[in-house]
Amino acid sequence: MKGMTIRAMTQACHGIYHGDEGAVDIEISAITTDSRKIQKNGMFIAICGEKSDGHDYIGKCFDDGALCCISERELPGESRPYIQVESSLTALKQLAAYYRQQLDIKVVGITGSVGKTSTKETIASVLAQKYKVKKTQGNFNNEIGLPLTVFTLEESDEIAVLEMGISDFGEMTRLTAIACPDVCVITNIGWCHLENLKTRDGILKAKTEIFKSMNPDGTVILNGDDDKLITINEVYGKDPVFFGIDYKEGIYADNIRNLGLEGTSCVLHGVKTSDNTGSFEIKIPVAGHHMVYNAMAAAAVAAVMGLSSWQIKQGIESMETIAGRNHIIKENGFLIIDDCYNANPVSMKASIDVIDTAIGRKVCILGDMFELGKDEKQLHFDVGEYLGTKSIDVLLTVGSLAGQLAEGTQDYIDNHYKAYECEIHVYGTKEELIKELSGILK
């Protein structure tokens, strides 16, 4: 890892070095917090977790080839190199921030209430048409996951697409200090993490902390259809780039045609590409109206990075879904839409919209949405009412909060004569659902 010598890392995390002075100028090969993933000449950072203490595995990591470890404790009798710090978690972030600065790489930072992962996947697919791209894997988007993603970057990588997720004030400030994005994308300001952030204005304040350590000469890309984001006038003296469907003063989409579970086609306008095309048609191969927004965000980022309209089109049309995120599975005569990673009211409504486009008998299996604050029951009820407006044949809910969702659907059906009839089943636990599932699905 470029520049990551033991001497440099000791200084970066303000630690105390113990061990052979002859090893301090050796570059380590990799950094991990998982003792099972230690590499030869790598570094292990011992973190105290809820279920296990990483310090218990330091000896094993040395035996498995670690060159150095980071410990919050002095290790009596240990002759192999280690760095003693006050906090391993703080050291993890400090080392990630230091390593980021050693690399000549552009960083795209993505945040927002809904759609971070699918937007990240779309942007990475497009940028990969021209550059060597590294992206956040899985849900590695918090104060542990982001540093671990940064540590996977290599000198040959040209662009990193990093997802940045938060649940409280101050977290984004710490994340952006690590990532130092050249391009910041905010997808929307929705209804999530209200337990800590309280209101959508609180969410806006927390999300826009991403600007604090971004490249002052960089670019901010925002959803112009979002009533909160549209209030941002300039960042470091530069106007944001806006995208939208209703907002047409930046990048926008029209001629939107729903292709069901095959995706969506549309025409993008206002994209200032390297070939100056401006407008071009695309087919988005992932179902859902929200994917049009992801495509526009990707086009905006790609234009900043100098891609052509053809490369943008190719990148969007060749993208693939990932497990847990609008992922379509065909099994034993069933078509399953796996969108189970997590949910909030906006994303759950978007999922309902997706299945509503399907042909055949449509079944929604929905669980509790968490971290919605004092209005959580009403927010579930509202989603249920929304489902009642769609042509869903069967609704199965799991959990006490999701029971409120079922009540919302039933209330809509009871009070709207023309409402589409929906068969509703309510369960307290997943185990209760599984016992009856085979008799409901057809």
TIMI-472481 format. One line per field, with one value per residue (C-alpha): residue in three letters; x, y, z. Coordinates in nm, 4 decimals. Example, Ala and Ser with C-alpha at 12.3 -4.5 7.8 and 13.67 -1.06 7.14 Angstrom:
BEGIN
aa = (ala,ser)
X = (1.2300,1.3670)
Y = (-0.4500,-0.1060)
Z = (0.7800,0.7140)
This chain:
BEGIN
aa = (met,lys,gly,met,thr,ile,arg,ala,met,thr,gln,ala,cys,his,gly,ile,tyr,his,gly,asp,glu,gly,ala,val,asp,ile,glu,ile,ser,ala,ile,thr,thr,asp,ser,arg,lys,ile,gln,lys,asn,gly,met,phe,ile,ala,ile,cys,gly,glu,lys,ser,asp,gly,his,asp,tyr,ile,gly,lys,cys,phe,asp,asp,gly,ala,leu,cys,cys,ile,ser,glu,arg,glu,leu,pro,gly,glu,ser,arg,pro,tyr,ile,gln,val,glu,ser,ser,leu,thr,ala,leu,lys,gln,leu,ala,ala,tyr,tyr,arg,gln,gln,leu,asp,ile,lys,val,val,gly,ile,thr,gly,ser,val,gly,lys,thr,ser,thr,lys,glu,thr,ile,ala,ser,val,leu,ala,gln,lys,tyr,lys,val,lys,lys,thr,gln,gly,asn,phe,asn,asn,glu,ile,gly,leu,pro,leu,thr,val,phe,thr,leu,glu,glu,ser,asp,glu,ile,ala,val,leu,glu,met,gly,ile,ser,asp,phe,gly,glu,met,thr,arg,leu,thr,ala,ile,ala,cys,pro,asp,val,cys,val,ile,thr,asn,ile,gly,trp,cys,his,leu,glu,asn,leu,lys,thr,arg,asp,gly,ile,leu,lys,ala,lys,thr,glu,ile,phe,lys,ser,met,asn,pro,asp,gly,thr,val,ile,leu,asn,gly,asp,asp,asp,lys,leu,ile,thr,ile,asn,glu,val,tyr,gly,lys,asp,pro,val,phe,phe,gly,ile,asp,tyr,lys,glu,gly,ile,tyr,ala,asp,asn,ile,arg,asn,leu,gly,leu,glu,gly,thr,ser,cys,val,leu,his,gly,val,lys,thr,ser,asp,asn,thr,gly,ser,phe,glu,ile,lys,ile,pro,val,ala,gly,his,his,met,val,tyr,asn,ala,met,ala,ala,ala,ala,val,ala,ala,val,met,gly,leu,ser,ser,trp,gln,ile,lys,gln,gly,ile,glu,ser,met,glu,thr,ile,ala,gly,arg,asn,his,ile,ile,lys,glu,asn,gly,phe,leu,ile,ile,asp,asp,cys,tyr,asn,ala,asn,pro,val,ser,met,lys,ala,ser,ile,asp,val,ile,asp,thr,ala,ile,gly,arg,lys,val,cys,ile,leu,gly,asp,met,phe,glu,leu,gly,lys,asp,glu,lys,gln,leu,his,phe,asp,val,gly,glu,tyr,leu,gly,thr,lys,ser,ile,asp,val,leu,leu,thr,val,gly,ser,leu,ala,gly,gln,leu,ala,glu,gly,thr,gln,asp,tyr,ile,asp,asn,his,tyr,lys,ala,tyr,glu,cys,glu,ile,his,val,tyr,gly,thr,lys,glu,glu,leu,ile,lys,glu,leu,ser,gly,ile,leu,lys)
X = (0.0000,0.1545,0.3154,0.1813,0.4999,0.4829,0.6615,0.4124,0.1133,0.2394,0.2576,-0.0808,-0.2661,-0.0541,0.0427,0.3334,0.5451,0.6674,0.9054,1.2063,1.3190,1.4340,1.0698,0.9432,1.0087,0.8444,0.5150,0.2355,0.0395,-0.3166,-0.5217,-0.8088,-1.0178,-1.1056,-0.8479,-0.9656,-0.8591,-0.5043,-0.2535,0.1187,0.2892,-0.0538,-0.1838,-0.4525,-0.6469,-0.7849,-1.1321,-1.3479,-1.6836,-2.0138,-1.9501,-1.5721,-1.2532,-1.0053,-0.7176,-0.7759,-0.6674,-0.3490,-0.1212,-0.2994,-0.2673,0.1063,0.1314,-0.0673,0.1793,0.0819,0.3692,0.2148,-0.0951,-0.2749,-0.3730,-0.5387,-0.3316,0.0334,0.1219,0.3750,0.6150,0.5179,0.8345,0.6681,0.5798,0.2636,0.1303,-0.0420,-0.3250,-0.5973,-0.8762,-0.8510,-1.1652,-1.0150,-0.6878,-0.8817,-1.0288,-0.7021,-0.5155,-0.7857,-0.7700,-0.3901,-0.3986,-0.6573,-0.4097,-0.1335,-0.3350,-0.3799,-0.7443,-1.0761,-1.3474,-1.7237,-1.9057,-2.2745,-2.5241,-2.8980,-3.1957,-3.2917,-3.1178,-2.7515,-2.6595,-2.8467,-2.7093,-2.3590,-2.3995,-2.5272,-2.2486,-1.9806,-2.1182,-2.1038,-1.7588,-1.6197,-1.6689,-1.3616,-1.1809,-1.0652,-1.3249,-1.3402,-1.6737,-1.8125,-1.8911,-2.2022,-2.3025,-1.9517,-2.0652,-2.0268,-1.7379,-1.5912,-1.7006,-1.5817,-1.2211,-1.2106,-1.3292,-1.0594,-0.7978,-0.8929,-0.7915,-0.4814,-0.2454,-0.3879,-0.7433,-0.8529,-1.1903,-1.3447,-1.7256,-1.7939,-2.1318,-2.1591,-2.4361,-2.5150,-2.7736,-2.6720,-2.5176,-2.1375,-2.0994,-2.0850,-1.8226,-1.6012,-1.6734,-1.6030,-1.2745,-1.1729,-1.3102,-1.2364,-1.4709,-1.4087,-1.7753,-2.0592,-2.3951,-2.7028,-2.9941,-3.2760,-3.3838,-3.6441,-3.7820,-3.5149,-3.3099,-3.5683,-3.4926,-3.1713,-3.2174,-3.5790,-3.6933,-3.6168,-3.4370,-3.2225,-3.1540,-3.0575,-2.8173,-2.6568,-2.6267,-2.4756,-2.1893,-2.0440,-1.9347,-1.7040,-1.3976,-1.4747,-1.2360,-1.3175,-1.2777,-1.5068,-1.8664,-2.1898,-2.4689,-2.8202,-3.1753,-3.3582,-3.6987,-3.6260,-3.7785,-3.4944,-3.1979,-3.3231,-3.2654,-2.8857,-2.7613,-2.3849,-2.1008,-1.7531,-1.8726,-1.9915,-2.3490,-2.4578,-2.5475,-2.9149,-3.0997,-3.4692,-3.7848,-3.9988,-3.6987,-3.5761,-3.3057,-3.0256,-3.0097,-3.3615,-3.5453,-3.8590,-4.0358,-4.0278,-4.1758,-4.2403,-4.1230,-4.2489,-3.9937,-3.7746,-3.6942,-3.7581,-3.6667,-3.6292,-3.4461,-3.1835,-3.1332,-2.8837,-2.5936,-2.2758,-2.0744,-1.7339,-1.9036,-2.1541,-2.4538,-2.6750,-2.9747,-2.9864,-3.2146,-3.1335,-3.2889,-3.2471,-3.2519,-3.3621,-3.7299,-3.8592,-3.9303,-3.6639,-3.3971,-3.4479,-3.3092,-3.0125,-2.9431,-2.9538,-2.7163,-2.4781,-2.4945,-2.4138,-2.1096,-1.9948,-2.0155,-1.7905,-1.5442,-1.5330,-1.7304,-1.9169,-2.2911,-2.2202,-2.0188,-2.2960,-2.5554,-2.3421,-2.2768,-2.6426,-2.7697,-2.5148,-2.5656,-2.6713,-2.8619,-2.7122,-2.8602,-3.1072,-3.1516,-3.4319,-3.2703,-3.4886,-3.4704,-3.6537,-3.7053,-3.9530,-4.2084,-4.1904,-4.0443,-3.9020,-3.8027,-3.5413,-3.5402,-3.4891,-3.1692,-3.3488,-3.6397,-3.7943,-4.1309,-3.9969,-3.8032,-4.0887,-4.3328,-4.0830,-4.0701,-4.4488,-4.4422,-4.2003,-4.4111,-4.7230,-4.5766,-4.5560,-4.7894,-4.9648,-5.0542,-4.8679,-4.7699,-4.6012,-4.4244,-4.3336,-4.1676,-4.1097,-3.9298,-3.7090,-3.5592,-3.8631,-3.9110,-4.2358,-4.4443,-4.3422,-4.6930,-4.8474,-4.5694,-4.6380,-5.0113,-4.9444,-4.7441,-5.0324,-5.2763,-5.0424,-5.0351,-5.4156,-5.4096,-5.2138,-5.3188,-5.1557,-5.3317,-5.1892,-5.0235,-4.8389,-4.6905,-4.4440,-4.3960,-4.5977,-4.5177,-4.5904,-4.9288,-5.0025,-4.9189,-5.1797,-5.4322,-5.3627,-5.4278,-5.7485,-5.8657,-5.8138,-6.0042,-6.2906,-6.3280,-6.2797,-6.5461,-6.3277,-6.0185,-5.8463,-5.9279,-5.6254,-5.6048,-5.4300,-5.2449,-5.0802,-4.8066,-4.6136,-4.2985,-4.1248,-4.1693,-4.5478,-4.5387,-4.3287,-4.5739,-4.8529,-4.6591,-4.6811,-5.0592,-5.0798,-4.8291,-4.9393)
Y = (0.0000,0.3240,0.5268,0.3009,0.2310,0.1562,0.4837,0.6869,0.5073,0.5579,0.9294,0.9376,0.7806,0.9488,0.6114,0.4664,0.2166,-0.1024,-0.3370,-0.3686,-0.0332,-0.2171,-0.2748,0.0846,0.1712,-0.1373,-0.0792,-0.3062,-0.5077,-0.4676,-0.3543,-0.5452,-0.5601,-0.9252,-1.1690,-1.4290,-1.2055,-1.1230,-1.1145,-1.1731,-0.8486,-0.6985,-0.5029,-0.6091,-0.3436,-0.4873,-0.3472,-0.4244,-0.5330,-0.6228,-0.9969,-1.0287,-0.8417,-0.8148,-0.8035,-1.1729,-1.2471,-1.0402,-1.3379,-1.5461,-1.2648,-1.2422,-1.6212,-1.5929,-1.3428,-0.9971,-0.7509,-0.5163,-0.4767,-0.1849,-0.2279,-0.0134,-0.1915,-0.2497,-0.6102,-0.7356,-0.9883,-0.9203,-0.8626,-0.8292,-0.4784,-0.3114,0.0416,0.1331,0.3867,0.5309,0.4210,0.1596,0.2984,0.6454,0.5017,0.3154,0.6439,0.8348,0.5737,0.5681,0.9478,0.9318,0.6562,0.8450,1.1325,0.9016,0.8085,1.0080,0.9149,1.0898,1.0168,1.0309,1.0464,0.9461,1.0084,1.0604,0.9082,0.6619,0.5060,0.5388,0.1842,0.1693,0.5136,0.3962,0.0884,0.2969,0.5548,0.2859,0.1001,0.4171,0.5342,0.1854,0.2497,0.4756,0.4311,0.1651,0.2016,0.0733,0.0962,0.0350,-0.3323,-0.4416,-0.2098,-0.0826,0.2797,0.3795,0.4784,0.1292,0.0249,0.3388,0.3141,-0.0556,0.0327,0.2998,0.0435,-0.1701,0.1066,0.0458,0.2782,0.1567,0.2625,0.5859,0.6573,0.5454,0.5528,0.5616,0.5264,0.7274,0.6448,0.8133,0.8103,1.1112,1.4575,1.4696,1.1293,1.2722,1.5246,1.2352,1.0341,1.3194,1.3897,1.0379,1.0369,1.3996,1.3671,1.5438,1.4946,1.4889,1.3361,1.3659,1.1543,1.2996,1.4038,1.1553,1.0091,0.7981,0.8053,1.0422,0.9115,1.1140,1.3697,1.4537,1.6329,1.6484,1.9772,1.7872,1.5221,1.7947,1.9491,1.6134,1.5022,1.8307,1.7875,1.5966,1.9345,2.0100,1.8179,1.7884,1.9246,2.3009,2.2831,1.9803,1.9440,1.9025,1.7059,1.7245,1.6042,1.9140,1.7546,1.7390,2.0368,2.0492,2.0006,2.2634,2.5245,2.4782,2.7713,2.7301,2.5375,2.6938,2.9606,2.7113,2.6347,2.2718,2.0583,1.9632,1.6724,1.5954,1.5039,1.8012,2.0332,2.1053,2.3680,2.1142,1.7509,1.6132,1.3142,1.2950,1.0499,0.8091,0.4725,0.1983,-0.1416,-0.3290,-0.5521,-0.5124,-0.1581,0.1893,0.3843,0.7624,1.0480,1.2423,1.6123,1.8739,1.6324,1.8212,1.5278,1.5220,1.4741,1.7564,1.5349,1.6929,1.4628,1.0868,0.7909,0.5204,0.1970,0.1328,-0.2467,-0.2302,-0.1864,0.1170,0.4826,0.5789,0.4289,0.7240,0.9469,0.7136,0.7299,1.1105,1.1258,0.8883,1.0968,1.4105,1.2476,1.1025,1.4422,1.5887,1.3032,1.3571,1.0598,1.0629,1.0120,0.6699,0.5661,0.6864,0.4936,0.1775,0.2027,0.2450,-0.0228,-0.2816,-0.2333,-0.5260,-0.5486,-0.6788,-0.9012,-0.7217,-0.4268,-0.4732,-0.8028,-1.0267,-1.4030,-1.6684,-1.9895,-2.2813,-2.0874,-1.7818,-1.4442,-1.2932,-0.9294,-0.9315,-0.5792,-0.6803,-0.4999,-0.2244,0.0158,0.3504,0.4888,0.6342,0.3232,0.0902,0.2876,0.2666,-0.1116,-0.1280,0.0735,-0.1794,-0.4876,-0.3009,-0.3022,-0.6828,-0.9079,-1.1855,-1.2401,-0.9870,-1.0569,-0.8110,-0.9534,-0.6519,-0.6158,-0.3440,-0.0198,0.1005,0.4315,0.6356,0.8134,0.9029,0.8912,0.5346,0.3887,0.6597,0.6273,0.2528,0.3212,0.5723,0.3170,0.0732,0.3284,0.3817,0.0074,0.0130,0.2359,-0.0254,-0.3510,-0.5800,-0.9172,-1.0280,-0.8421,-1.0306,-0.8297,-0.9423,-0.7524,-0.5200,-0.2035,-0.3731,-0.4593,-0.0870,-0.1059,-0.3785,-0.1615,0.1253,-0.0969,-0.2335,0.1163,0.2330,-0.0661,-0.0108,0.3562,0.3511,0.1686,0.1377,0.0222,-0.2902,-0.5801,-0.7122,-1.0313,-0.9384,-1.1643,-1.0290,-1.2112,-1.1264,-1.3185,-1.4558,-1.8095,-1.7644,-1.6460,-1.9392,-2.1922,-2.0627,-1.9308,-2.2405,-2.2333,-1.8684,-1.8478,-1.9931)
Z = (0.0000,-0.1218,0.1554,0.4303,0.6226,0.9921,1.0631,0.8580,1.0088,1.3627,1.2950,1.1175,1.4109,1.6818,1.8228,2.0161,1.8260,1.9933,1.8156,1.5892,1.4467,1.1364,1.0334,1.0498,0.6851,0.5352,0.3498,0.4622,0.2033,0.3369,0.6383,0.7979,1.1148,1.0464,1.1797,0.9266,0.6366,0.7379,0.4515,0.4612,0.5693,0.6341,0.9330,1.1787,1.3700,1.6942,1.7657,2.0685,1.9298,2.0934,2.0643,2.0495,2.1285,1.8423,2.0903,2.1566,1.7973,1.7749,1.8396,1.5764,1.3224,1.3787,1.3375,1.0116,0.8635,0.9896,0.9828,1.2387,1.4559,1.6169,1.9792,2.2435,2.5069,2.5775,2.4942,2.7526,2.6102,2.2484,2.0447,1.7059,1.5753,1.7003,1.7370,2.0621,2.0307,2.2529,2.0186,1.7436,1.5761,1.5615,1.4287,1.1582,1.0319,1.0628,0.8602,0.5922,0.5603,0.5349,0.2716,0.0657,0.0377,-0.0893,-0.3977,-0.7170,-0.7587,-0.8119,-0.5565,-0.6090,-0.2756,-0.2685,0.0084,0.0486,0.2263,-0.0471,-0.3438,-0.2420,-0.3368,-0.6677,-0.7597,-0.6712,-0.8893,-1.1829,-1.1551,-1.1259,-1.4283,-1.6382,-1.5260,-1.5893,-1.9610,-1.9496,-1.6187,-1.3768,-1.1025,-0.7452,-0.5616,-0.2150,-0.1666,0.0201,0.3027,0.3807,0.3986,0.7655,0.9926,0.9783,0.6301,0.4500,0.5814,0.4913,0.1391,0.1091,0.2105,-0.0924,-0.3339,-0.5441,-0.7280,-1.0594,-0.9657,-1.1328,-0.9704,-0.6418,-0.6077,-0.2354,-0.0669,0.2557,0.5034,0.8351,1.1135,1.3256,1.3139,1.2833,1.1185,0.7673,0.8773,0.9835,0.6668,0.4268,0.6077,0.5021,0.1475,0.0465,-0.2544,-0.5851,-0.6768,-0.4221,-0.5167,-0.2918,-0.4125,-0.1985,0.1497,0.2688,0.5921,0.7586,1.0814,1.2289,1.5784,1.5750,1.2974,1.3935,1.0741,0.7029,0.7691,1.0183,0.7548,0.5048,0.7548,0.8336,0.4701,0.3493,0.5919,0.2951,0.1539,0.4467,0.3258,-0.0420,-0.3046,-0.3150,-0.6942,-0.7126,-0.8283,-0.6326,-0.8054,-0.6586,-0.7244,-0.8493,-0.7862,-0.4123,-0.2311,0.0224,-0.2105,-0.4554,-0.1824,-0.2054,-0.4142,-0.4223,-0.2620,-0.2466,-0.4896,-0.7541,-0.8545,-0.8102,-1.1103,-1.0778,-1.2352,-1.2395,-1.4243,-1.3265,-1.2853,-1.6374,-1.5899,-1.5611,-1.6697,-1.7185,-1.8589,-2.0692,-2.3008,-2.0064,-2.0982,-1.8437,-1.9734,-1.6670,-1.5017,-1.8102,-1.6970,-1.8361,-2.1478,-2.1605,-2.3276,-2.1339,-2.2039,-2.0927,-2.0461,-2.1382,-2.2687,-2.4335,-2.7725,-2.7071,-2.7874,-2.5218,-2.5738,-2.6242,-2.5575,-2.3060,-2.1810,-1.8090,-1.7569,-1.3919,-1.3073,-1.1227,-1.1946,-0.9399,-1.1664,-1.4038,-1.1274,-1.0825,-1.4555,-1.4550,-1.1565,-1.3354,-1.6525,-1.4514,-1.2896,-1.6218,-1.7907,-1.5194,-1.5770,-1.9532,-2.0853,-2.4145,-2.4564,-2.6087,-2.3016,-2.0702,-2.2702,-2.2687,-1.8962,-1.8049,-2.0398,-1.9194,-1.5453,-1.3275,-0.9996,-0.6765,-0.4055,-0.1808,-0.4162,-0.6692,-0.7682,-0.9846,-0.9226,-1.1269,-0.9311,-0.9554,-1.1568,-0.9312,-1.0155,-0.6957,-0.6538,-0.3771,-0.2326,0.1284,0.2295,0.4227,0.3840,0.4633,0.3467,0.0217,-0.0840,0.0131,-0.2002,-0.4863,-0.4436,-0.4512,-0.7736,-0.9253,-0.8528,-0.9665,-1.3192,-1.3246,-1.5183,-1.3265,-0.9621,-0.7487,-0.3868,-0.1474,0.1589,0.3749,0.7135,0.9724,0.8858,1.1698,1.2939,1.1909,1.5235,1.6980,1.3783,1.2887,1.3148,1.0980,0.8387,0.8128,0.7846,0.5049,0.3064,0.3473,0.2096,-0.0847,-0.1534,-0.1521,-0.4602,-0.6578,-0.8206,-0.5630,-0.5229,-0.1878,0.1020,0.3756,0.6627,0.9294,1.2553,1.4775,1.2824,0.9512,1.0993,1.0825,0.7131,0.6681,0.8514,0.6122,0.3124,0.4626,0.5520,0.1937,0.0568,0.3009,0.2130,-0.1640,-0.3609,-0.6726,-0.4857,-0.6138,-0.3821,-0.1947,0.0124,0.3411,0.5894,0.9066,1.1027,1.4153,1.3215,1.0164,1.1514,1.1588,0.7975,0.6783,0.8224,0.5979,0.2991,0.0794,0.1019,-0.0079,-0.2902,-0.6231)
